[in-house]
Amino acid sequence: MSHNEPVSVRVLDREYTVGVEPDERDSLTAAARVLDARMREIRGNNRMAAVDRVAVLAALNLAHELQQLRDEQARQQGQLQRTLNELNRRLDSAIDSTR
């Protein structure tokens, strides 16, 4: 049975409480640290920057990085599948030649 627990995280000096599974707690707090760092980087020295704009830009940057990782993973998966297909073809050929 799943049981969400409340976890408090701080992003740009604001506290947010989020319900997560106990085994996802560390991952959530790590994600909050990444988001906080990215938002601080985007905001820079401009303390008057609109928080919603900073949040959207940070989310867009992180989503873009995620998409790049997914694209790379798909490319690597495709390459692995091609390599496995070639190895299977060679193995089948070797087996057929010994018969």
DOKOL-764781 format. One record per atom (N, C-alpha, C, O): residue in three letters; chain; atom name; x, y, z. Coordinates in Angstrom, 3 decimals, padded with zeros to 6 digits. Atoms other than C-alpha are relative to their C-alpha. Layout:
+------+------+------+----------+----------+----------+
! code ! unit ! site !     east !    north !       up !
+------+------+------+----------+----------+----------+
!  ALA !    A !   CA !        X !        Y !        Z !
...
+------+------+------+----------+----------+----------+
***
This chain:
+------+------+------+----------+----------+----------+
! code ! unit ! site !     east !    north !       up !
+------+------+------+----------+----------+----------+
!  MET !    A !    N !  000.844 ! -001.187 !  000.000 !
!  MET !    A !   CA !  000.000 !  000.000 !  000.000 !
!  MET !    A !    C !  000.882 !  001.240 !  000.000 !
!  MET !    A !    O !  001.814 !  001.339 !  000.799 !
!  SER !    A !    N ! -000.808 ! -001.209 !  000.058 !
!  SER !    A !   CA !  001.406 !  003.391 ! -000.944 !
!  SER !    A !    C ! -000.440 !  000.963 !  001.100 !
!  SER !    A !    O ! -001.610 !  001.040 !  001.474 !
!  HIS !    A !    N !  000.271 ! -000.934 ! -001.080 !
!  HIS !    A !   CA !  001.689 !  006.016 !  001.731 !
!  HIS !    A !    C !  000.849 !  001.243 ! -000.212 !
!  HIS !    A !    O !  002.048 !  001.242 !  000.066 !
!  ASN !    A !    N ! -000.716 ! -001.251 !  000.200 !
!  ASN !    A !   CA !  002.625 !  009.569 !  000.824 !
!  ASN !    A !    C !  000.286 !  000.653 !  001.343 !
!  ASN !    A !    O ! -000.553 !  000.684 !  002.243 !
!  GLU !    A !    N ! -000.397 ! -000.745 ! -001.190 !
!  GLU !    A !   CA !  004.519 !  011.484 !  003.453 !
!  GLU !    A !    C !  000.283 !  001.432 ! -000.412 !
!  GLU !    A !    O !  000.830 !  001.665 ! -001.490 !
!  PRO !    A !    N ! -000.303 ! -001.391 !  000.343 !
!  PRO !    A !   CA !  004.742 !  015.274 !  003.535 !
!  PRO !    A !    C !  001.489 !  000.278 !  000.162 !
!  PRO !    A !    O !  002.105 ! -000.100 !  001.158 !
!  VAL !    A !    N ! -001.409 ! -000.396 ! -000.026 !
!  VAL !    A !   CA !  008.198 !  016.611 !  002.732 !
!  VAL !    A !    C !  000.057 !  001.482 ! -000.324 !
!  VAL !    A !    O ! -000.551 !  001.937 ! -001.293 !
!  SER !    A !    N ! -000.167 ! -001.430 !  000.249 !
!  SER !    A !   CA !  009.146 !  020.269 !  002.963 !
!  SER !    A !    C !  001.300 !  000.241 ! -000.741 !
!  SER !    A !    O !  002.350 ! -000.289 ! -000.375 !
!  VAL !    A !    N ! -001.185 ! -000.386 !  000.760 !
!  VAL !    A !   CA !  011.547 !  021.706 !  000.413 !
!  VAL !    A !    C ! -000.006 !  001.519 ! -000.130 !
!  VAL !    A !    O ! -001.057 !  002.157 ! -000.076 !
!  ARG !    A !    N ! -000.108 ! -001.448 !  000.171 !
!  ARG !    A !   CA !  012.840 !  025.238 ! -000.061 !
!  ARG !    A !    C !  000.534 !  000.303 ! -001.390 !
!  ARG !    A !    O !  001.547 ! -000.242 ! -001.828 !
!  VAL !    A !    N ! -000.407 ! -000.453 !  001.325 !
!  VAL !    A !   CA !  013.063 !  026.886 ! -003.455 !
!  VAL !    A !    C ! -000.088 !  001.516 !  000.004 !
!  VAL !    A !    O ! -001.151 !  002.085 !  000.253 !
!  LEU !    A !    N ! -000.095 ! -001.466 ! -000.043 !
!  LEU !    A !   CA !  014.179 !  030.508 ! -003.683 !
!  LEU !    A !    C ! -000.576 !  000.560 !  001.304 !
!  LEU !    A !    O ! -001.387 !  001.487 !  001.303 !
!  ASP !    A !    N !  000.371 ! -000.445 ! -001.347 !
!  ASP !    A !   CA !  013.667 !  030.936 !  000.046 !
!  ASP !    A !    C ! -001.490 ! -000.113 !  000.311 !
!  ASP !    A !    O ! -001.978 !  000.516 !  001.250 !
!  ARG !    A !    N !  001.408 !  000.279 ! -000.282 !
!  ARG !    A !   CA !  010.050 !  029.749 ! -000.141 !
!  ARG !    A !    C ! -000.130 ! -001.481 !  000.311 !
!  ARG !    A !    O !  000.500 ! -002.323 ! -000.329 !
!  GLU !    A !    N !  000.174 !  001.396 ! -000.392 !
!  GLU !    A !   CA !  008.936 !  026.574 !  001.532 !
!  GLU !    A !    C ! -001.243 ! -000.583 ! -000.656 !
!  GLU !    A !    O ! -002.300 !  000.046 ! -000.714 !
!  TYR !    A !    N !  001.091 !  000.729 !  000.631 !
!  TYR !    A !   CA !  006.766 !  024.037 ! -000.247 !
!  TYR !    A !    C ! -000.077 ! -001.379 !  000.644 !
!  TYR !    A !    O !  000.951 ! -001.996 !  000.922 !
!  THR !    A !    N !  000.195 !  001.342 ! -000.538 !
!  THR !    A !   CA !  005.284 !  020.837 !  001.172 !
!  THR !    A !    C ! -000.595 ! -000.863 ! -001.094 !
!  THR !    A !    O ! -001.593 ! -000.511 ! -001.723 !
!  VAL !    A !    N !  000.402 !  000.905 !  001.065 !
!  VAL !    A !   CA !  004.933 !  017.919 ! -001.197 !
!  VAL !    A !    C ! -000.155 ! -001.390 !  000.591 !
!  VAL !    A !    O !  000.656 ! -001.805 !  001.418 !
!  GLY !    A !    N !  000.181 !  001.378 ! -000.447 !
!  GLY !    A !   CA !  003.566 !  014.427 ! -000.572 !
!  GLY !    A !    C !  000.737 ! -000.954 ! -000.924 !
!  GLY !    A !    O !  000.530 ! -000.941 ! -002.138 !
!  VAL !    A !    N ! -000.753 !  000.976 !  000.800 !
!  VAL !    A !   CA !  005.914 !  011.673 ! -001.719 !
!  VAL !    A !    C !  000.054 ! -001.330 !  000.719 !
!  VAL !    A !    O ! -000.140 ! -001.412 !  001.932 !
!  GLU !    A !    N ! -000.244 !  001.316 ! -000.581 !
!  GLU !    A !   CA !  006.483 !  007.977 ! -001.199 !
!  GLU !    A !    C !  001.290 !  000.084 !  000.816 !
!  GLU !    A !    O !  002.201 !  000.827 !  000.449 !
!  PRO !    A !    N ! -001.203 ! -000.070 ! -000.838 !
!  PRO !    A !   CA !  009.068 !  007.386 !  001.548 !
!  PRO !    A !    C !  001.291 ! -000.266 ! -000.777 !
!  PRO !    A !    O !  002.315 !  000.359 ! -000.499 !
!  ASP !    A !    N ! -001.226 !  000.312 !  000.738 !
!  ASP !    A !   CA !  011.553 !  005.893 ! -000.933 !
!  ASP !    A !    C !  000.325 !  001.041 ! -001.075 !
!  ASP !    A !    O !  001.361 !  000.938 ! -001.733 !
!  GLU !    A !    N ! -000.250 ! -001.066 !  000.974 !
!  GLU !    A !   CA !  011.263 !  008.997 ! -003.170 !
!  GLU !    A !    C !  000.443 !  001.296 !  000.666 !
!  GLU !    A !    O !  000.707 !  002.288 ! -000.014 !
!  ARG !    A !    N ! -000.327 ! -001.206 ! -000.764 !
!  ARG !    A !   CA !  012.114 !  011.493 ! -000.431 !
!  ARG !    A !    C !  001.347 !  000.600 ! -000.407 !
!  ARG !    A !    O !  001.439 !  001.797 ! -000.678 !
!  ASP !    A !    N ! -001.332 ! -000.504 !  000.339 !
!  ASP !    A !   CA !  015.834 !  011.768 ! -001.221 !
!  ASP !    A !    C !  000.038 !  000.556 ! -001.407 !
!  ASP !    A !    O !  000.679 !  001.575 ! -001.662 !
!  SER !    A !    N !  000.037 ! -000.456 !  001.384 !
!  SER !    A !   CA !  015.147 !  012.108 ! -004.930 !
!  SER !    A !    C ! -000.698 !  001.351 ! -000.111 !
!  SER !    A !    O ! -000.249 !  002.230 ! -000.847 !
!  LEU !    A !    N !  000.725 ! -001.269 !  000.022 !
!  LEU !    A !   CA !  012.628 !  014.890 ! -004.334 !
!  LEU !    A !    C !  000.856 !  001.126 !  000.562 !
!  LEU !    A !    O !  000.917 !  002.206 ! -000.025 !
!  THR !    A !    N ! -000.817 ! -001.070 ! -000.584 !
!  THR !    A !   CA !  014.957 !  016.851 ! -002.072 !
!  THR !    A !    C !  001.177 !  000.339 ! -000.916 !
!  THR !    A !    O !  001.566 !  001.503 ! -001.013 !
!  ALA !    A !    N ! -001.074 ! -000.270 !  000.965 !
!  ALA !    A !   CA !  017.774 !  016.462 ! -004.622 !
!  ALA !    A !    C ! -000.539 !  000.833 ! -001.162 !
!  ALA !    A !    O !  000.119 !  001.770 ! -001.614 !
!  ALA !    A !    N !  000.607 ! -000.755 !  001.099 !
!  ALA !    A !   CA !  015.427 !  017.710 ! -007.367 !
!  ALA !    A !    C ! -000.273 !  001.439 !  000.428 !
!  ALA !    A !    O ! -000.082 !  002.367 ! -000.359 !
!  ALA !    A !    N !  000.257 ! -001.350 ! -000.501 !
!  ALA !    A !   CA !  014.455 !  020.689 ! -005.207 !
!  ALA !    A !    C !  001.292 !  000.802 !  000.056 !
!  ALA !    A !    O !  001.293 !  001.996 ! -000.244 !
!  ARG !    A !    N ! -001.298 ! -000.705 ! -000.027 !
!  ARG !    A !   CA !  018.143 !  021.555 ! -004.743 !
!  ARG !    A !    C !  000.427 !  000.407 ! -001.411 !
!  ARG !    A !    O !  000.936 !  001.508 ! -001.620 !
!  VAL !    A !    N ! -000.335 ! -000.317 !  001.392 !
!  VAL !    A !   CA !  018.695 !  021.389 ! -008.505 !
!  VAL !    A !    C ! -000.845 !  001.175 ! -000.488 !
!  VAL !    A !    O ! -000.325 !  002.116 ! -001.088 !
!  LEU !    A !    N !  000.895 ! -001.078 !  000.416 !
!  LEU !    A !   CA !  015.650 !  023.581 ! -009.147 !
!  LEU !    A !    C !  000.381 !  001.317 !  000.669 !
!  LEU !    A !    O !  000.432 !  002.355 !  000.010 !
!  ASP !    A !    N ! -000.394 ! -001.201 ! -000.727 !
!  ASP !    A !   CA !  016.688 !  026.064 ! -006.466 !
!  ASP !    A !    C !  001.267 !  000.602 ! -000.602 !
!  ASP !    A !    O !  001.340 !  001.810 ! -000.828 !
!  ALA !    A !    N ! -001.262 ! -000.487 !  000.582 !
!  ALA !    A !   CA !  020.209 !  026.309 ! -007.907 !
!  ALA !    A !    C ! -000.237 !  000.601 ! -001.372 !
!  ALA !    A !    O !  000.314 !  001.656 ! -001.689 !
!  ARG !    A !    N !  000.266 ! -000.495 !  001.350 !
!  ARG !    A !   CA !  018.887 !  026.745 ! -011.454 !
!  ARG !    A !    C ! -000.739 !  001.329 !  000.055 !
!  ARG !    A !    O ! -000.427 !  002.245 ! -000.705 !
!  MET !    A !    N !  000.754 ! -001.244 ! -000.111 !
!  MET !    A !   CA !  016.413 !  029.430 ! -010.391 !
!  MET !    A !    C !  000.883 !  001.133 !  000.501 !
!  MET !    A !    O !  000.759 !  002.266 !  000.037 !
!  ARG !    A !    N ! -000.925 ! -001.024 ! -000.487 !
!  ARG !    A !   CA !  019.112 !  031.292 ! -008.462 !
!  ARG !    A !    C !  000.951 !  000.444 ! -001.112 !
!  ARG !    A !    O !  001.278 !  001.625 ! -001.231 !
!  GLU !    A !    N ! -000.884 ! -000.312 !  001.122 !
!  GLU !    A !   CA !  021.378 !  031.095 ! -011.497 !
!  GLU !    A !    C ! -000.709 !  000.909 ! -001.007 !
!  GLU !    A !    O ! -000.119 !  001.875 ! -001.491 !
!  ILE !    A !    N !  000.768 ! -000.799 !  000.956 !
!  ILE !    A !   CA !  018.655 !  032.502 ! -013.771 !
!  ILE !    A !    C ! -000.291 !  001.382 !  000.564 !
!  ILE !    A !    O ! -000.173 !  002.386 ! -000.138 !
!  ARG !    A !    N !  000.323 ! -001.285 ! -000.640 !
!  ARG !    A !   CA !  017.664 !  035.215 ! -011.311 !
!  ARG !    A !    C !  001.234 !  000.876 !  000.111 !
!  ARG !    A !    O !  001.159 !  002.095 ! -000.037 !
!  GLY !    A !    N ! -001.242 ! -000.764 ! -000.132 !
!  GLY !    A !   CA !  021.299 !  036.213 ! -010.801 !
!  GLY !    A !    C ! -000.088 !  001.010 !  001.113 !
!  GLY !    A !    O ! -000.608 !  000.724 !  002.192 !
!  ASN !    A !    N !  000.010 ! -001.076 ! -001.008 !
!  ASN !    A !   CA !  021.708 !  039.473 ! -008.945 !
!  ASN !    A !    C ! -001.287 !  000.800 !  000.007 !
!  ASN !    A !    O ! -001.468 !  001.684 !  000.845 !
!  ASN !    A !    N !  001.251 ! -000.736 !  000.104 !
!  ASN !    A !   CA !  018.271 !  040.703 ! -009.976 !
!  ASN !    A !    C ! -001.034 ! -000.566 !  000.969 !
!  ASN !    A !    O ! -001.836 ! -001.426 !  000.603 !
!  ARG !    A !    N !  000.934 !  000.483 ! -001.030 !
!  ARG !    A !   CA !  016.331 !  040.140 ! -006.749 !
!  ARG !    A !    C ! -001.440 !  000.392 ! -000.296 !
!  ARG !    A !    O ! -002.368 ! -000.146 !  000.308 !
!  MET !    A !    N !  001.347 ! -000.454 !  000.314 !
!  MET !    A !   CA !  013.354 !  041.919 ! -008.283 !
!  MET !    A !    C ! -000.618 ! -000.790 ! -001.161 !
!  MET !    A !    O ! -001.758 ! -000.536 ! -001.547 !
!  ALA !    A !    N !  000.527 !  000.785 !  001.114 !
!  ALA !    A !   CA !  012.962 !  039.388 ! -011.112 !
!  ALA !    A !    C ! -001.262 ! -000.728 !  000.441 !
!  ALA !    A !    O ! -001.336 ! -001.241 !  001.557 !
!  ALA !    A !    N !  001.274 !  000.662 ! -000.307 !
!  ALA !    A !   CA !  009.441 !  037.958 ! -011.241 !
!  ALA !    A !    C !  000.251 ! -001.497 !  000.205 !
!  ALA !    A !    O !  000.822 ! -002.172 ! -000.652 !
!  VAL !    A !    N ! -000.248 !  001.396 ! -000.351 !
!  VAL !    A !   CA !  009.503 !  034.572 ! -009.541 !
!  VAL !    A !    C ! -000.642 ! -000.945 ! -001.010 !
!  VAL !    A !    O ! -000.064 ! -001.981 ! -001.340 !
!  ASP !    A !    N !  000.653 !  000.892 !  000.966 !
!  ASP !    A !   CA !  007.016 !  033.082 ! -012.013 !
!  ASP !    A !    C !  000.800 ! -000.086 ! -001.292 !
!  ASP !    A !    O !  000.888 ! -001.158 ! -001.890 !
!  ARG !    A !    N ! -000.829 !  000.008 !  001.218 !
!  ARG !    A !   CA !  009.221 !  034.085 ! -014.958 !
!  ARG !    A !    C !  001.262 ! -000.825 !  000.233 !
!  ARG !    A !    O !  001.652 ! -001.616 ! -000.627 !
!  VAL !    A !    N ! -001.200 !  000.774 ! -000.339 !
!  VAL !    A !   CA !  012.317 !  032.661 ! -013.245 !
!  VAL !    A !    C ! -000.348 ! -001.484 !  000.046 !
!  VAL !    A !    O !  000.407 ! -002.316 ! -000.456 !
!  ALA !    A !    N !  000.427 !  001.400 ! -000.104 !
!  ALA !    A !   CA !  010.399 !  029.444 ! -012.493 !
!  ALA !    A !    C ! -000.244 ! -000.613 ! -001.371 !
!  ALA !    A !    O !  000.167 ! -001.744 ! -001.630 !
!  VAL !    A !    N !  000.278 !  000.524 !  001.339 !
!  VAL !    A !   CA !  009.204 !  029.057 ! -016.092 !
!  VAL !    A !    C !  001.293 ! -000.203 ! -000.773 !
!  VAL !    A !    O !  001.451 ! -001.220 ! -001.448 !
!  LEU !    A !    N ! -001.271 !  000.147 !  000.705 !
!  LEU !    A !   CA !  012.697 !  029.654 ! -017.487 !
!  LEU !    A !    C !  000.798 ! -001.185 !  000.548 !
!  LEU !    A !    O !  001.407 ! -001.932 ! -000.217 !
!  ALA !    A !    N ! -000.699 !  001.141 ! -000.602 !
!  ALA !    A !   CA !  014.190 !  027.158 ! -015.019 !
!  ALA !    A !    C ! -000.651 ! -001.308 ! -000.442 !
!  ALA !    A !    O !  000.045 ! -002.259 ! -000.796 !
!  ALA !    A !    N !  000.707 !  001.207 !  000.419 !
!  ALA !    A !   CA !  011.502 !  024.594 ! -015.861 !
!  ALA !    A !    C !  000.276 ! -000.304 ! -001.467 !
!  ALA !    A !    O !  000.472 ! -001.463 ! -001.834 !
!  LEU !    A !    N ! -000.276 !  000.189 !  001.421 !
!  LEU !    A !   CA !  012.070 !  025.125 ! -019.584 !
!  LEU !    A !    C !  001.427 ! -000.532 ! -000.201 !
!  LEU !    A !    O !  001.644 ! -001.450 ! -000.991 !
!  ASN !    A !    N ! -001.384 !  000.477 !  000.097 !
!  ASN !    A !   CA !  015.837 !  024.690 ! -019.175 !
!  ASN !    A !    C !  000.118 ! -001.452 !  000.437 !
!  ASN !    A !    O !  000.767 ! -002.252 ! -000.237 !
!  LEU !    A !    N ! -000.075 !  001.373 ! -000.502 !
!  LEU !    A !   CA !  015.413 !  021.521 ! -017.121 !
!  LEU !    A !    C ! -000.736 ! -000.965 ! -000.916 !
!  LEU !    A !    O ! -000.269 ! -002.084 ! -001.132 !
!  ALA !    A !    N !  000.738 !  000.854 !  000.936 !
!  ALA !    A !   CA !  012.793 !  020.114 ! -019.516 !
!  ALA !    A !    C !  000.817 ! -000.225 ! -001.274 !
!  ALA !    A !    O !  000.802 ! -001.319 ! -001.838 !
!  HIS !    A !    N ! -000.850 !  000.132 !  001.187 !
!  HIS !    A !   CA !  015.167 !  020.786 ! -022.426 !
!  HIS !    A !    C !  001.130 ! -000.992 !  000.265 !
!  HIS !    A !    O !  001.423 ! -001.839 ! -000.579 !
!  GLU !    A !    N ! -001.052 !  000.954 ! -000.362 !
!  GLU !    A !   CA !  017.982 !  018.940 ! -020.632 !
!  GLU !    A !    C ! -000.556 ! -001.422 !  000.064 !
!  GLU !    A !    O !  000.087 ! -002.363 ! -000.403 !
!  LEU !    A !    N !  000.632 !  001.316 ! -000.084 !
!  LEU !    A !   CA !  015.614 !  016.045 ! -019.913 !
!  LEU !    A !    C ! -000.263 ! -000.551 ! -001.394 !
!  LEU !    A !    O ! -000.015 ! -001.728 ! -001.655 !
!  GLN !    A !    N !  000.266 !  000.450 !  001.365 !
!  GLN !    A !   CA !  014.582 !  015.891 ! -023.570 !
!  GLN !    A !    C !  001.293 ! -000.405 ! -000.702 !
!  GLN !    A !    O !  001.309 ! -001.391 ! -001.440 !
!  GLN !    A !    N ! -001.284 !  000.364 !  000.593 !
!  GLN !    A !   CA !  018.236 !  015.865 ! -024.648 !
!  GLN !    A !    C !  000.471 ! -001.357 !  000.516 !
!  GLN !    A !    O !  000.981 ! -002.171 ! -000.254 !
!  LEU !    A !    N ! -000.379 !  001.293 ! -000.575 !
!  LEU !    A !   CA !  018.919 !  012.969 ! -022.268 !
!  LEU !    A !    C ! -000.854 ! -001.122 ! -000.585 !
!  LEU !    A !    O ! -000.343 ! -002.200 ! -000.888 !
!  ARG !    A !    N !  000.890 !  001.012 !  000.590 !
!  ARG !    A !   CA !  015.886 !  011.085 ! -023.600 !
!  ARG !    A !    C !  000.393 ! -000.288 ! -001.450 !
!  ARG !    A !    O !  000.413 ! -001.442 ! -001.878 !
!  ASP !    A !    N ! -000.416 !  000.186 !  001.391 !
!  ASP !    A !   CA !  017.005 !  011.668 ! -027.190 !
!  ASP !    A !    C !  001.290 ! -000.814 ! -000.070 !
!  ASP !    A !    O !  001.421 ! -001.709 ! -000.905 !
!  GLU !    A !    N ! -001.271 !  000.731 ! -000.033 !
!  GLU !    A !   CA !  020.514 !  010.437 ! -026.348 !
!  GLU !    A !    C ! -000.225 ! -001.453 !  000.401 !
!  GLU !    A !    O !  000.384 ! -002.357 ! -000.172 !
!  GLN !    A !    N !  000.303 !  001.369 ! -000.418 !
!  GLN !    A !   CA !  019.120 !  007.388 ! -024.556 !
!  GLN !    A !    C ! -000.637 ! -000.782 ! -001.144 !
!  GLN !    A !    O ! -000.308 ! -001.949 ! -001.358 !
!  ALA !    A !    N !  000.634 !  000.664 !  001.141 !
!  ALA !    A !   CA !  016.948 !  006.574 ! -027.569 !
!  ALA !    A !    C !  001.033 ! -000.318 ! -001.074 !
!  ALA !    A !    O !  000.996 ! -001.393 ! -001.674 !
!  ARG !    A !    N ! -001.056 !  000.230 !  000.980 !
!  ARG !    A !   CA !  019.961 !  006.957 ! -029.868 !
!  ARG !    A !    C !  000.876 ! -001.170 !  000.425 !
!  ARG !    A !    O !  001.193 ! -002.038 ! -000.389 !
!  GLN !    A !    N ! -000.826 !  001.095 ! -000.506 !
!  GLN !    A !   CA !  022.056 !  004.662 ! -027.662 !
!  GLN !    A !    C ! -000.755 ! -001.323 ! -000.033 !
!  GLN !    A !    O ! -000.172 ! -002.361 ! -000.349 !
!  GLN !    A !    N !  000.818 !  001.210 !  000.043 !
!  GLN !    A !   CA !  019.193 !  002.155 ! -027.416 !
!  GLN !    A !    C ! -000.072 ! -000.529 ! -001.423 !
!  GLN !    A !    O !  000.024 ! -001.735 ! -001.648 !
!  GLY !    A !    N !  000.026 !  000.403 !  001.401 !
!  GLY !    A !   CA !  018.927 !  002.122 ! -031.197 !
!  GLY !    A !    C !  001.318 ! -000.609 ! -000.438 !
!  GLY !    A !    O !  001.344 ! -001.621 ! -001.138 !
!  GLN !    A !    N ! -001.326 !  000.522 !  000.340 !
!  GLN !    A !   CA !  022.664 !  001.615 ! -031.560 !
!  GLN !    A !    C !  000.207 ! -001.376 !  000.634 !
!  GLN !    A !    O !  000.725 ! -002.286 ! -000.014 !
!  LEU !    A !    N ! -000.124 !  001.293 ! -000.677 !
!  LEU !    A !   CA !  022.595 ! -001.208 ! -028.996 !
!  LEU !    A !    C ! -000.822 ! -001.066 ! -000.726 !
!  LEU !    A !    O ! -000.356 ! -002.187 ! -000.926 !
!  GLN !    A !    N !  000.849 !  000.960 !  000.708 !
!  GLN !    A !   CA !  019.700 ! -002.876 ! -030.823 !
!  GLN !    A !    C !  000.625 ! -000.401 ! -001.333 !
!  GLN !    A !    O !  000.593 ! -001.576 ! -001.699 !
!  ARG !    A !    N ! -000.666 !  000.321 !  001.266 !
!  ARG !    A !   CA !  021.563 ! -002.629 ! -034.156 !
!  ARG !    A !    C !  001.194 ! -000.925 !  000.228 !
!  ARG !    A !    O !  001.412 ! -001.860 ! -000.542 !
!  THR !    A !    N ! -001.156 !  000.840 ! -000.326 !
!  THR !    A !   CA !  024.684 ! -004.136 ! -032.550 !
!  THR !    A !    C ! -000.449 ! -001.412 !  000.357 !
!  THR !    A !    O !  000.140 ! -002.389 ! -000.105 !
!  LEU !    A !    N !  000.516 !  001.323 ! -000.368 !
!  LEU !    A !   CA !  022.669 ! -006.982 ! -030.995 !
!  LEU !    A !    C ! -000.538 ! -000.742 ! -001.224 !
!  LEU !    A !    O ! -000.324 ! -001.947 ! -001.362 !
!  ASN !    A !    N !  000.504 !  000.631 !  001.224 !
!  ASN !    A !   CA !  020.940 ! -007.653 ! -034.320 !
!  ASN !    A !    C !  001.149 ! -000.521 ! -000.855 !
!  ASN !    A !    O !  001.068 ! -001.622 ! -001.400 !
!  GLU !    A !    N ! -001.162 !  000.422 !  000.779 !
!  GLU !    A !   CA !  024.315 ! -007.814 ! -036.074 !
!  GLU !    A !    C !  000.684 ! -001.204 !  000.646 !
!  GLU !    A !    O !  001.085 ! -002.138 ! -000.048 !
!  LEU !    A !    N ! -000.606 !  001.145 ! -000.692 !
!  LEU !    A !   CA !  025.739 ! -010.142 ! -033.404 !
!  LEU !    A !    C ! -000.853 ! -001.256 ! -000.169 !
!  LEU !    A !    O ! -000.318 ! -002.344 ! -000.382 !
!  ASN !    A !    N !  000.892 !  001.142 !  000.216 !
!  ASN !    A !   CA !  022.675 ! -012.395 ! -033.697 !
!  ASN !    A !    C !  000.119 ! -000.528 ! -001.423 !
!  ASN !    A !    O !  000.122 ! -001.738 ! -001.650 !
!  ARG !    A !    N ! -000.159 !  000.414 !  001.402 !
!  ARG !    A !   CA !  023.051 ! -012.416 ! -037.477 !
!  ARG !    A !    C !  001.302 ! -000.788 ! -000.177 !
!  ARG !    A !    O !  001.324 ! -001.823 ! -000.844 !
!  ARG !    A !    N ! -001.286 !  000.701 !  000.098 !
!  ARG !    A !   CA !  026.716 ! -013.406 ! -037.151 !
!  ARG !    A !    C ! -000.048 ! -001.362 !  000.685 !
!  ARG !    A !    O !  000.494 ! -002.346 !  000.182 !
!  LEU !    A !    N !  000.115 !  001.260 ! -000.736 !
!  LEU !    A !   CA !  025.899 ! -016.067 ! -034.582 !
!  LEU !    A !    C ! -000.813 ! -001.009 ! -000.810 !
!  LEU !    A !    O ! -000.433 ! -002.174 ! -000.927 !
!  ASP !    A !    N !  000.809 !  000.891 !  000.838 !
!  ASP !    A !   CA !  023.162 ! -017.512 ! -036.784 !
!  ASP !    A !    C !  000.813 ! -000.499 ! -001.192 !
!  ASP !    A !    O !  000.734 ! -001.671 ! -001.559 !
!  SER !    A !    N ! -000.833 !  000.369 !  001.151 !
!  SER !    A !   CA !  025.575 ! -017.499 ! -039.716 !
!  SER !    A !    C !  001.059 ! -001.011 !  000.407 !
!  SER !    A !    O !  001.313 ! -001.969 ! -000.323 !
!  ALA !    A !    N ! -001.025 !  000.925 ! -000.479 !
!  ALA !    A !   CA !  028.282 ! -019.233 ! -037.667 !
!  ALA !    A !    C ! -000.603 ! -001.369 !  000.304 !
!  ALA !    A !    O ! -000.004 ! -002.399 ! -000.005 !
!  ILE !    A !    N !  000.679 !  001.249 ! -000.325 !
!  ILE !    A !   CA !  025.815 ! -021.858 ! -036.432 !
!  ILE !    A !    C ! -000.385 ! -000.729 ! -001.283 !
!  ILE !    A !    O ! -000.212 ! -001.944 ! -001.386 !
!  ASP !    A !    N !  000.388 !  000.618 !  001.275 !
!  ASP !    A !   CA !  024.518 ! -022.465 ! -039.967 !
!  ASP !    A !    C !  001.202 ! -000.582 ! -000.741 !
!  ASP !    A !    O !  001.069 ! -001.594 ! -001.429 !
!  SER !    A !    N ! -001.188 !  000.477 !  000.730 !
!  SER !    A !   CA !  028.073 ! -022.902 ! -041.308 !
!  SER !    A !    C !  000.594 ! -001.250 !  000.643 !
!  SER !    A !    O !  001.362 ! -001.963 ! -000.002 !
!  THR !    A !    N ! -000.525 !  001.206 ! -000.662 !
!  THR !    A !   CA !  028.853 ! -025.637 ! -038.748 !
!  THR !    A !    C ! -000.918 ! -001.195 ! -000.184 !
!  THR !    A !    O ! -000.558 ! -002.304 !  000.211 !
!  ARG !    A !    N !  000.966 !  001.081 !  000.179 !
!  ARG !    A !   CA !  025.811 ! -027.726 ! -039.692 !
!  ARG !    A !    C !  000.309 ! -000.809 ! -001.209 !
!  ARG !    A !    O ! -000.405 ! -001.765 ! -001.512 !
+------+------+------+----------+----------+----------+
***
